[in-house]
Amino acid sequence: MNTQTLGAKPTVLPSKQLETFANPNPQRDFHIHMEIPEFTCLCPKTGQPDFATIYLDYIPNELCVELKSLKLYIWSFRDEGCFHEAVTNNILDDLVQATNPKFMRVTAKFYVRGGIFTNVVAEHRKKGWEPQPKVNLSQFESQSNTRG
């Protein structure tokens, strides 16, 4: 039987399980930047979908988050009612628990709803960790990794 038909059931489902892998260079502070433009959750008041782009910036310690598990984790919010402020902090808490980074910032930029844009920024710093002095380089452009 051909399992690659249009009627095939998905073999992967959303999951709250975040997987990690060993930091390939733990002696160096380096910045990991991810853009997740397809975040969806539900408004806890109306049940209507809320859409956001999630920006994840972190400096790993011993562990990095594995991308497929992050994708499935983000997908797991699709049918959950969440206030913007709560879901942003929950994502940060779960990622910090999984990876124990030196620094992590989650920025959630929600699309307009009722004429209001909502941006929520939540940060974590490992106790005792101090950032290196900033070197002024060009910043990542929004959606810089997409092809147009």
C-alpha positions as CSV (number, residue, x, y, z in Angstrom):
1,M,0.0,0.0,0.0
2,N,1.3,3.4,-0.9
3,T,1.6,5.5,2.3
4,Q,2.3,8.7,0.4
5,T,-1.2,9.3,-0.6
6,L,-3.3,12.4,0.2
7,G,-5.3,10.3,2.6
8,A,-2.3,9.2,4.7
9,K,-2.4,10.0,8.4
10,P,0.4,12.1,9.8
11,T,3.1,10.1,11.6
12,V,4.3,13.0,13.7
13,L,2.1,14.8,16.2
14,P,2.6,18.0,18.3
15,S,4.5,17.4,21.5
16,K,5.5,19.3,24.7
17,Q,8.8,17.2,24.8
18,L,11.8,19.4,24.0
19,E,14.9,17.5,23.0
20,T,18.5,18.8,23.3
21,F,22.0,18.0,22.1
22,A,25.4,18.9,23.5
23,N,26.7,22.4,22.8
24,P,29.4,21.8,20.2
25,N,31.5,24.7,21.6
26,P,30.6,25.3,25.3
27,Q,33.8,27.3,26.1
28,R,32.6,30.1,23.8
29,D,29.6,32.4,24.1
30,F,27.8,32.4,20.8
31,H,24.4,33.7,19.8
32,I,21.7,31.4,18.4
33,H,18.9,33.3,16.7
34,M,15.7,31.6,15.5
35,E,12.6,33.0,13.8
36,I,9.4,31.0,14.1
37,P,6.8,32.8,11.8
38,E,4.0,30.3,12.1
39,F,3.1,30.3,15.8
40,T,-0.6,29.9,16.5
41,C,-2.7,29.6,19.7
42,L,-6.3,30.4,20.6
43,C,-7.7,33.5,22.3
44,P,-8.8,32.2,25.7
45,K,-11.8,34.6,25.7
46,T,-13.2,34.0,22.1
47,G,-11.5,30.8,20.9
48,Q,-10.4,32.6,17.8
49,P,-6.9,31.9,16.5
50,D,-4.0,34.2,17.4
51,F,-1.0,34.3,15.1
52,A,2.6,35.4,16.0
53,T,6.2,35.3,15.0
54,I,8.3,34.0,17.8
55,Y,11.9,35.1,18.0
56,L,14.2,33.0,20.1
57,D,17.7,34.3,20.9
58,Y,20.0,32.4,23.3
59,I,23.5,31.8,24.4
60,P,23.8,28.1,25.2
61,N,25.5,26.6,28.2
62,E,25.9,22.9,27.9
63,L,22.9,22.1,25.7
64,C,21.2,23.4,22.6
65,V,17.5,22.8,21.6
66,E,16.9,20.4,18.8
67,L,15.0,21.9,16.0
68,K,12.5,19.2,15.1
69,S,11.4,18.9,18.7
70,L,11.1,22.7,18.9
71,K,8.8,22.7,15.8
72,L,6.6,20.0,17.4
73,Y,6.6,22.0,20.7
74,I,5.5,25.2,19.0
75,W,2.9,23.3,17.1
76,S,1.5,22.0,20.4
77,F,0.0,25.4,21.2
78,R,-2.2,25.5,18.1
79,D,-5.4,24.3,20.0
80,E,-4.6,25.9,23.4
81,G,-6.3,29.0,24.8
82,C,-3.4,31.3,25.9
83,F,-3.0,34.9,26.8
84,H,-0.1,36.4,24.9
85,E,1.8,37.3,28.1
86,A,1.4,33.8,29.6
87,V,2.3,31.8,26.5
88,T,5.5,33.8,25.9
89,N,6.6,33.2,29.5
90,N,5.6,29.5,29.3
91,I,7.7,29.0,26.2
92,L,10.7,30.7,27.9
93,D,10.3,28.6,31.1
94,D,10.1,25.3,29.1
95,L,13.1,26.2,27.0
96,V,15.1,27.3,30.0
97,Q,14.2,24.1,31.9
98,A,15.3,21.9,28.9
99,T,18.5,23.7,28.0
100,N,19.7,25.7,31.1
101,P,21.2,28.5,28.9
102,K,23.5,31.3,29.9
103,F,21.0,33.7,28.4
104,M,17.7,33.4,26.6
105,R,15.2,35.8,25.2
106,V,11.8,35.0,23.7
107,T,10.1,37.7,21.8
108,A,6.5,37.1,20.6
109,K,5.2,39.6,18.0
110,F,1.4,38.9,17.7
111,Y,-0.4,40.0,14.6
112,V,-3.0,42.7,14.9
113,R,-6.3,41.8,16.7
114,G,-9.0,44.4,17.3
115,G,-6.6,47.1,16.1
116,I,-3.9,46.3,18.7
117,F,-0.5,44.7,18.1
118,T,1.0,42.9,21.1
119,N,4.7,42.3,21.5
120,V,5.9,40.4,24.6
121,V,9.5,40.0,25.6
122,A,10.7,37.6,28.3
123,E,14.3,37.0,29.4
124,H,16.4,34.6,31.5
125,R,20.0,35.1,32.7
126,K,21.9,32.3,34.3
127,K,22.9,33.4,37.8
128,G,26.5,34.8,37.7
129,W,26.6,35.0,33.9
130,E,27.7,38.3,32.5
131,P,27.6,39.1,28.8
132,Q,30.7,39.9,26.9
133,P,31.0,43.6,25.8
134,K,28.8,44.2,22.8
135,V,30.4,44.3,19.4
136,N,28.4,46.4,17.0
137,L,27.7,44.2,13.9
138,S,24.8,44.4,11.6
139,Q,21.6,42.8,13.0
140,F,19.6,39.9,11.6
141,E,16.9,41.3,9.3
142,S,13.3,40.1,9.9
143,Q,12.7,36.9,8.0
144,S,16.3,37.1,6.6
145,N,16.4,33.3,6.0
146,T,13.4,33.2,3.6
147,R,13.7,33.1,-0.1
148,G,11.4,35.5,-2.1
